[in-house]
Amino acid sequence: MPVFPYRETKKPIRARNLPGSVPSRPMSTFSGEPTVRRMSLTASLDDSSVTAAPGEETALPLRILNSGSTVEEYRFEVVGACAAWSTVEPATLSLYPGDSQTVSLMLRPPRDSTVLAGETPFGIRVVPTSEQGDTVVPEGRVTVLPFTETTAELVPRSSHGAWRGRHQLAVDNRGNAPVTVRLGAQSGTERARVSFAADTLRIAPGRAEFGKVRIRPAKRVWRGIPITHPFQLVATPDVAEDQAPVAPVVVDGSYQQEPILPRWLPRALITAAVLLIALVGLWYALLRPAVKSAAREAVTPDVVRSAAAADKSKAPDKGSSGGPSSGGASSGGGDSSGANGGSPKPSPSPSPRASSDAGAAAPTSAQVQVRDSVGGGSNTSTALQVPGGRTFQLTDIVVQNPQGDAGTLVVSSGRDAPVLRLALENFRDSDYHFVTPILVPAGGKVTMTVDCRKVGKPVNAPTPSRCSESLFLGGTMKTDTAD
């Protein structure tokens, strides 16, 4: 097997391992030294700083010297922020003792906003395969040149309205350095004015900013056909003097001016007028005759007689002034009205005058109050007694429990079953109205029975000694007719 020149069978003793030798300086990252030496390895850059343009390739030579006594293989690794877009070609290198060779550091910064413009330190780690502890790192700096690239988009591209149009101009900075963009506008017609909320935008790399745009028409359009106003927006980036000028970005848009009075308004007014006329005609043709007919049907003979009897009951009685009465005297020869010293009989309600028409009905009402003690049994009082030859039609009942007593209240009309049976603790005031009247025949009584279990206490008043309830009833008293 061939033997490489200068190769020894035993590993040579390094000077850094000899007793009393000066130890080598520790390696420091990014020290800025383009040349680094070890006892068996020397690595040097041709230049400690380099300029790289985005989207282009830049080569930086790196010279490697094998000052050892054996053949050595070296690997290269780029360290620092530029490692993602930098490589060493070739990636490995073998050298005989005393030989030197040059490799290239290839810098390829991308043309986008991920790599910002400016100076960035880097290092190239040279690692010997057999002696990895003898690694050296020559260091340098790369300056990425700035570039400007902007795009713009109008959102929305077209707008419409009667008073104004509103848009937003989105400007993207796709360069690697902050940029200031000046905004301008060119109207396609003289009948619309374009304005910005801010004339300039400061945009960071890889970011977008929005400029508010308003389009106002010079004249108002009250009615007619919509008018379209085209316009152009211009975004001009500001660049440094040492950079190439950048063409401005032009975006087209349009604003459609609508009339203030919409086109459907006349038709809507005509439709509303037609509907109004139709409703008026329907009222006079159908609804008004129906209402009149219902009013006529409601005026029945019974209603007329009841109204006449009510008017007569309100009129003053001529017999009470000392004149002769058409009603006749009582059976004992005395005056039943009490005008001649007799005691009048109490009546729950004033009796109407006798009508010449058979079966006449008169409105009648009555009320009664019942007091009852606790533990004393029930107490009953009569509210109304129907005279002979009459029938009372009960239609309304109102019961009151003002003290908030507890117990039982029963309203009866003389039949076997009571009309109402109520618990006092369930109400204070309660009213009942019957569509079908409850008939109380001649000689019948409407009574209220109270059985008190607990006397209530009124608000801000002393506690009474007995329960107290009231009953009010209403209806009509009808004269019985002979068959």
Residue pairs with C-beta under 8 A, 6 or more apart in sequence:
4 70
4 71
4 96
5 96
5 97
6 69
6 70
6 71
6 96
6 97
6 98
7 69
7 70
7 71
8 69
8 70
12 68
12 69
12 70
14 39
14 40
15 21
15 39
16 23
16 24
16 39
24 38
24 39
27 36
27 135
27 136
27 137
29 79
29 123
29 137
29 139
30 80
30 121
30 122
30 123
30 139
31 139
32 48
32 121
32 139
32 140
32 141
33 48
33 138
33 139
34 44
34 45
34 46
34 47
34 48
34 138
34 139
34 140
35 42
35 43
35 44
35 45
35 138
36 42
36 43
36 44
36 136
36 137
36 138
37 136
38 134
38 136
39 67
39 68
39 134
40 66
40 67
40 68
40 69
40 72
40 128
40 131
40 134
41 64
41 65
41 66
41 67
41 68
41 72
41 74
41 126
41 128
41 134
41 136
42 63
42 64
42 65
42 67
42 100
42 136
43 62
43 63
43 64
43 65
43 124
43 126
43 136
43 138
44 62
44 63
44 138
45 60
45 61
45 62
45 63
45 105
45 124
45 138
45 140
46 60
46 61
46 62
46 63
47 60
47 140
48 139
48 140
48 141
49 140
49 141
49 142
49 143
50 58
50 60
50 107
50 140
50 141
50 142
50 143
51 58
51 142
51 143
51 145
52 58
52 107
52 108
52 109
52 142
52 143
52 144
52 145
53 109
53 144
53 145
53 147
54 109
54 110
54 111
54 112
54 115
54 144
54 145
54 147
54 176
55 109
55 110
55 111
55 147
56 108
56 109
57 106
57 107
57 108
58 106
58 107
58 108
58 142
59 104
59 105
59 106
59 107
60 104
60 105
60 107
60 140
61 102
61 103
61 104
61 105
62 76
62 88
62 102
62 103
62 104
62 105
62 124
62 138
63 100
63 101
63 102
64 74
64 93
64 95
64 100
64 101
64 102
64 103
64 126
65 95
65 99
65 100
66 72
66 95
66 96
66 97
66 98
66 99
66 100
67 97
67 98
68 97
69 97
70 97
70 130
71 94
71 95
71 96
71 97
72 94
72 95
72 128
72 129
72 130
72 131
73 92
73 93
73 94
73 95
73 128
73 129
73 130
74 92
74 93
74 94
74 95
74 126
74 127
74 128
74 129
75 91
75 92
75 126
75 127
75 129
76 88
76 91
76 92
76 93
76 103
76 124
76 125
76 126
76 127
77 83
77 88
77 124
77 125
77 127
78 86
78 87
78 88
78 105
78 122
78 123
78 124
78 125
79 122
79 123
79 124
79 125
79 137
80 120
80 121
80 122
80 123
81 120
81 121
81 122
82 107
82 109
82 120
82 122
82 142
83 122
85 107
85 108
85 109
85 110
85 115
86 105
86 106
86 107
86 108
86 122
87 105
87 106
87 108
88 103
88 104
88 105
88 106
88 124
89 103
89 104
89 106
90 103
93 101
93 103
95 101
105 124
107 142
109 115
109 144
111 147
111 149
112 174
112 176
112 206
113 173
113 174
113 175
113 176
113 205
113 206
114 176
114 206
115 144
115 176
116 144
116 176
116 177
116 205
117 144
117 145
117 146
117 147
117 176
117 177
118 143
118 144
119 141
119 142
119 143
119 144
120 141
120 142
120 143
120 144
121 139
121 140
121 141
122 139
122 140
122 141
122 142
123 137
123 138
123 139
123 140
124 137
124 138
124 139
125 135
125 136
125 137
126 135
126 136
126 137
126 138
127 135
128 134
128 135
144 176
146 175
146 176
146 177
146 240
146 243
147 175
147 176
147 177
147 243
148 175
148 177
148 179
148 237
148 239
148 243
148 246
149 173
149 174
149 175
149 246
150 171
150 172
150 173
150 174
150 175
150 179
150 181
150 203
150 235
150 237
150 246
150 249
151 171
151 172
151 174
151 249
152 169
152 170
152 171
152 172
152 233
152 235
152 249
152 251
153 169
153 170
153 172
153 251
154 167
154 168
154 169
154 170
154 213
154 233
154 251
154 252
154 253
155 167
155 168
155 169
155 170
156 167
157 252
157 253
157 254
158 253
158 254
158 255
158 256
159 165
159 166
159 167
159 215
159 253
159 254
159 255
159 256
160 226
160 255
160 256
160 257
160 258
161 255
161 256
161 257
161 258
162 220
162 221
162 257
162 258
162 259
162 260
163 216
164 214
164 215
164 216
164 217
165 214
165 215
165 229
165 255
165 256
165 257
166 212
166 213
166 214
166 215
167 212
167 213
167 214
167 215
167 253
168 210
168 211
168 212
168 213
169 183
169 196
169 210
169 211
169 213
169 233
169 235
169 251
170 208
170 209
170 210
171 181
171 201
171 203
171 208
171 209
171 210
171 211
171 235
171 249
172 203
172 207
172 208
173 179
173 203
173 204
173 205
173 206
173 207
173 208
174 206
175 205
176 205
177 205
178 202
178 203
178 204
178 205
179 202
179 203
179 237
179 238
179 239
180 200
180 201
180 202
180 203
180 237
180 238
181 200
181 201
181 203
181 209
181 235
181 236
181 237
181 238
182 199
182 200
182 235
182 236
182 238
183 196
183 198
183 199
183 200
183 201
183 211
183 233
183 234
183 235
184 233
184 234
184 235
184 236
185 194
185 195
185 196
185 213
185 231
185 232
185 233
185 234
186 194
186 231
186 232
186 234
187 193
187 194
187 229
187 231
188 229
188 230
188 231
188 232
189 229
189 230
190 218
191 217
191 218
191 219
191 227
191 229
192 215
192 216
192 217
192 218
192 229
192 231
192 255
192 257
193 215
193 216
193 218
194 213
194 214
194 215
194 231
194 233
195 213
195 214
195 216
196 211
196 212
196 213
196 214
197 211
197 212
197 213
197 214
198 211
198 212
201 209
201 211
201 235
202 209
203 209
213 233
213 253
215 229
215 231
215 255
217 227
217 229
217 255
217 257
220 260
221 227
221 257
221 258
221 259
221 260
222 259
222 260
222 261
223 259
223 260
223 261
223 263
224 259
225 259
226 256
226 257
226 258
226 259
227 256
227 257
228 254
228 255
228 256
228 257
229 254
229 255
229 256
229 257
230 252
230 253
230 254
231 252
231 253
231 254
231 255
232 250
232 251
232 252
232 253
233 250
233 251
233 253
234 248
234 249
234 250
234 251
235 248
235 249
235 251
236 248
236 249
237 246
237 248
239 245
239 246
302 361
305 355
305 357
305 360
305 361
306 361
306 362
306 363
306 476
309 352
309 353
309 355
309 360
309 361
309 362
309 363
310 362
310 363
312 352
312 353
313 350
313 352
313 353
313 362
317 325
318 325
319 325
319 326
319 327
319 337
320 337
320 339
322 339
327 353
327 354
329 335
329 336
330 336
334 340
334 342
335 342
336 342
336 344
336 345
337 344
338 344
348 366
348 367
348 368
348 382
348 383
348 384
348 385
349 364
349 365
349 366
349 384
351 362
351 387
351 477
352 360
352 362
352 364
352 477
354 479
355 479
358 479
358 481
358 482
359 478
359 479
359 480
359 481
360 478
360 479
361 393
361 476
361 477
361 478
361 479
362 476
362 477
362 478
363 474
363 475
363 476
363 477
364 384
364 392
364 474
364 475
364 476
364 477
365 472
365 473
365 474
365 475
366 383
366 384
366 446
366 472
366 473
367 383
367 470
367 471
367 472
367 473
368 381
368 382
368 383
368 448
368 470
368 471
369 381
369 468
369 469
369 470
369 471
370 379
370 380
370 381
370 448
370 449
370 450
370 468
370 469
370 470
370 471
371 379
371 450
371 466
371 467
371 468
372 378
372 379
372 407
372 450
372 451
372 452
372 466
372 467
373 452
373 465
373 466
373 467
374 452
374 453
374 454
374 455
374 466
374 467
376 452
377 451
378 408
378 449
378 450
378 451
379 449
379 450
379 451
379 452
380 447
380 448
380 449
380 450
381 447
381 448
382 445
382 446
382 447
383 446
383 447
383 448
383 471
383 473
384 392
384 440
384 445
384 446
384 473
385 443
385 444
385 445
385 446
386 392
386 440
386 441
386 442
386 443
386 444
386 445
386 477
387 442
388 442
388 443
389 442
389 479
389 480
390 442
390 477
390 478
390 479
390 480
391 439
391 440
391 441
391 442
391 477
391 478
391 480
392 439
392 440
392 444
392 446
392 475
392 476
392 477
392 478
393 437
393 438
393 439
393 440
393 475
393 476
393 477
393 478
394 413
394 419
394 434
394 437
394 438
394 439
394 440
394 446
394 473
394 474
394 475
395 433
395 434
395 437
395 438
395 474
395 475
395 476
396 431
396 432
396 433
396 434
396 473
396 474
396 475
397 411
397 419
397 420
397 431
397 432
397 433
397 471
397 472
397 473
397 474
398 429
398 430
398 431
398 432
398 471
398 472
398 473
399 409
399 411
399 420
399 422
399 427
399 429
399 430
399 431
399 448
399 469
399 470
399 471
399 472
400 428
400 429
400 469
400 470
400 471
400 472
401 409
401 424
401 427
401 428
401 429
401 456
401 469
402 428
402 458
402 468
402 470
403 455
403 456
403 457
403 458
403 464
403 467
403 468
404 425
404 428
404 456
404 457
404 458
405 424
405 425
405 452
405 454
405 455
405 456
405 467
405 468
405 469
406 423
406 424
406 425
406 452
406 453
406 454
406 456
407 423
407 424
407 425
407 450
407 451
407 452
407 453
407 454
407 467
408 421
408 422
408 423
408 424
408 450
408 451
408 453
409 420
409 421
409 422
409 423
409 424
409 448
409 449
409 450
409 451
409 469
410 418
410 420
410 421
410 422
410 448
410 449
411 418
411 419
411 420
411 421
411 422
411 446
411 447
411 448
411 471
412 418
412 419
412 446
412 447
412 448
412 449
413 419
413 438
413 440
413 444
413 445
413 446
414 440
414 441
414 444
414 445
414 446
414 447
419 438
419 446
420 432
422 430
424 450
424 452
424 467
424 469
437 475
437 476
438 475
440 446
442 480
446 473
448 469
448 471
450 467
450 469
452 466
452 467
455 463
455 464
455 465
455 466
455 467
456 464
456 467
457 463
458 464
